[in-house]
Amino acid sequence: MSGPVHARHRVAVTGLGVKTAAGNDLTTYWNTLVAGRSMARRITSFDPTGLMVDFACEVRDFDPRDYLDAKGAKRMDRTAQLGLAAATDALADAGAHGVAPERRGVVTGTGHGGTTTQEAEYGAVPDRGYGRVSPHYVPMTMANATAGAVSIHHDVRGPSLTICTACASGAQAVGEGARLVREGAADLVLAGGSESAVAPLTMSSFARMGALSTRTAEPERASRPFDTDRDGFVMGEGAGFLVLENWDHAVARGATIYGELAGYGRTSDAHHITAPSPDGAGARICMELALADAQVAADEIVHVNAHGTSTPLNDVTEARALAEVFGAGRFPVTSTKSVIGHLIGAAGAVEAVTTLLTMREGVAHPTANLEQLDPECDLDLVTEGVRKIPEGPMLSNSFGFGGHNASLVFRPAAA
Amino acid sequence: MNRDDLFKAMVDACTEILGVSEDAVTPDAVLREDLNADSLDLAELAMAMEDRVGVSVPDQAFKRVTTVSETLDLIEQHLTPAQS
């Protein structure tokens, strides 16, 4: 399958895997999304007493020992454990691919790296001295730990890299992974994101900057994208991975194809380190680039999985950009973050998985907690049950701190 | 601390850090090959033994030992008269 560098191979998605608060396998995950109820609960991984925001969407019933031996699990931060597990599931979902190790690639996204380990070790030097710092601190906290783990466990000997663009990391990992397949650098790429940043220091900082919902009395009602009463995002954790495969290779082996990753756009706001550009230009141009890359016209799009964080600023800016690109309320939009929270560097990858499941099922899941649509957001949001979506191309958005924007366009396999 | 105490401390540290069974930690066991320890494990093991025994051994010296008994020899050399 190795062709000239300038050739552009089509990219098939042939495997999916998730670890989220809504489920650790595709069936449970989709069924929970369809139920349309938020998974935000009081934090259980540590005692959150006294924290400004004491709730999050944590992954439950995940045992790294299902994927790793005891020593391997101990030497990996939860971010990498979740990522490796989701990637392993995605690869199993893709079936027997027969791609040689040197033609395999991996691209992982994370916003923070090994947050739990970082925060657990902050006291190491002052408390125990320079000589008593764990040798595992660096390999467990480095942003590329998941990419390394996936490469080691799945014998990936081709290109491997890590994208670190905050909340756009997951979508960009998928997009950059697709580019590796397109340009012929690899025939199969495991692409996705993982994040476990439900940790005291990180949560406190997000809370202090006013980014998190403070609805502590009713956590399950806190993540409410595009609702008039939204007051911030809800922290989530988890991982999502896709198997991106050379289209001809996937067809030749009779693989089940979820869809084609047809377009990828990315821009930067060049505006503010945390706030989106108020005119939404970065987001708008990003979507336009993704459409152009996919050679899909704006009026062909049948559904958008929004970034939809539930912060006052993001949702109105994104809604404005969507209306400018596609026209107001032209197709159903939903926000997966309403159910699973904001997975930061994993969000875009998990939402890419969601978009492909939406394509397969022919229905979009509802946006949880959307009771009164913000009049500033002129969109047709899916609420109260699933909505049937016609067959056609779909778009997924991710926008990150730092002003990083990414949009992915998926096309049905039959098209 | 006598040789038996040192050995017990070593068995303890190896089972905890390397995830091996107590039976595997024999005096002749080669750390890298028999106990499957890599460079990170050896660094952690050195730190754990220093803590358990209360000695300070130069890092470079730890890198030269290959077996369990060589590790104990090295630690014994650094015990103060009061400790041995």
HADDOCK unambig.tbl for C-alpha pairs under 7 A between the chains (distance, minus, plus):
assign (segid A and resid 71 and name CA) (segid B and resid 18 and name CA) 6.77 0.50 0.50
assign (segid A and resid 71 and name CA) (segid B and resid 19 and name CA) 6.14 0.50 0.50
assign (segid A and resid 134 and name CA) (segid B and resid 44 and name CA) 6.78 0.50 0.50
assign (segid A and resid 135 and name CA) (segid B and resid 40 and name CA) 6.03 0.50 0.50
assign (segid A and resid 135 and name CA) (segid B and resid 43 and name CA) 6.55 0.50 0.50
assign (segid A and resid 135 and name CA) (segid B and resid 44 and name CA) 6.44 0.50 0.50
assign (segid A and resid 136 and name CA) (segid B and resid 40 and name CA) 6.81 0.50 0.50
